[in-house]
Amino acid sequence: MEMQKFTQQVQETIGEAQKLAVSLEHQAIDVLHVFQVLLQESDFAKRVYEVAEVDINLVKPNIEAALEKIPAVMGTNVKYGESMTNELYQLMIRAETEEKELEDEFISTEHLLLAVMEQRENAVTQSIMAQGKKQKKTS
């Protein structure tokens, strides 16, 4: 993936996700790292989830718990955050598909938000979908 395909905000998000992976001593950047950053720093993502009636304060702890389950890797030759997990790679591929379908020029936060919903096994998606199920039960 070429970084030029991403908006400035997405490039910065990926950079911050990499820093998070390094600080947690994770070898690879994952969807969880990206969404941890998005939910902290992206006003757009916060607004989208607010309009969708998703309480990100319920999603964040699930992401944090899932991040804690990723094993920290230690050693003298370990390079932290220099690769991406298959899940993140698939997210980027799906975000690129969303970008093309919407006939946009760059992959943006919007495309990441749409793409993550295709990853049913992801802690981010599961947390969001669980809120939708609770809303249906209370309606």
N, C-alpha and C positions, 0 to 999 in steps of 0.2 A: 504494500500500500504506500502510495506516495503522500507525504504530508501536505503537499500543495493542494490535494483534493479536499482537505478539511478547512473549516472556517478557523479563524484565529482563536476563537473561544474553545473549540474542540481540541486544537493543538495544545493550548494552555492546560486544558483538562487532562489530556494524556500526559503532559509533562508533570503535572501535580500528582497524577495517579502513579507515575513512575517514582516520584519522590516518596510517596506513601509506601509503595512496595519496598523501597530501599530501607525506609525507617523501620519497617516490620520484618526486615531480613527475609523477604520473599524473593525467590529467584525470578518469578515471572509476574507481569502485570496481568490482572484479571478484570473481568467485568465488575467485580465487587469493588476494586480499587477505583475504577472510573466512576461508578455511581456513588461511592462514598464522597468523592470530590464534587460531582455534579450536584448532589443534594445539599452540600455545604455552600457551594459557591455560585451556582447558576440560578439567577433570579428567574430566568425563563423556565427552567425545569421546575422550580418551586411553583410558579404560576400555573403551568400546565397541570401539575398534579393537584393543585388547589381547585382548579376548575373541574377536574375529573373527580373531585371529592376524595382524593387519596391523602391521608394524613402522613406526611413524610416523617413525622416524629414517631410513627409506629414502624415505618420502614427502616429507618436508620439503625435501631438496635439489632434488627435482624441481619443487616449488612455487617455490622460490627461483630456480631456473634459468628457469622460465616467467615469473616476475615480472620478471627482468632483460631478457627479450625485449620487454616492453611498453615502447614508446618514451616517454621523458620528454619532456614538452612544456614549452617555455620561452617566455616573453614577458611583456610588462607587464600584459596584461589576462587572463592565464590564471587560471582558477579550478580549483584542484586538488581532486579528490575530491568534487565537488559533484553528480555524476551517477553512474548505475550502468550497467554494460555490459548488453547484451541477455542475455548468459549469466547474469549475476547476477539480472536481472529474471526470467528463466525459472526459475532456481533458487528464487526466492521464490514464484513461482506454484505450482511443484511442491510446495514445502514446505507451502504453504497447502492444497493438495489432500491431502497426507499427514495434515495436522492434521485435516481434515474426515473423512477415511476412518477415522482412529483415534478420532474423536469427542472430540477434545481441545478445550480452550477457547482455547489460545494456541499460536502457532507457536514451537516450542522447538528446541534444538540437535538433538534426536532427529530432528525433521522435516528439518532441513538435511542431516543425515548420510544419511538415506534419499533425499532429493531429488537429492543430488549424484551418486548412482549411476545416475541416469537420463541424465546428461550424458556420453555416451560419448566425446566429443571433448575433454573437459576433462582437463588435466594431473593433477588430483587423482584423478579416477576412473581414468584410465589407469594411474597409479602403483599404486593399490590393486589393480586388476584384474591387473596384471602380477605382483604378489606371489601372488595366488591361483593363477595359472598355474604359477608356480615351485613352489608347494606341491604341486600336483597331480603335477608331474613327479617330485618327490622322494618322493612317497608310494608 
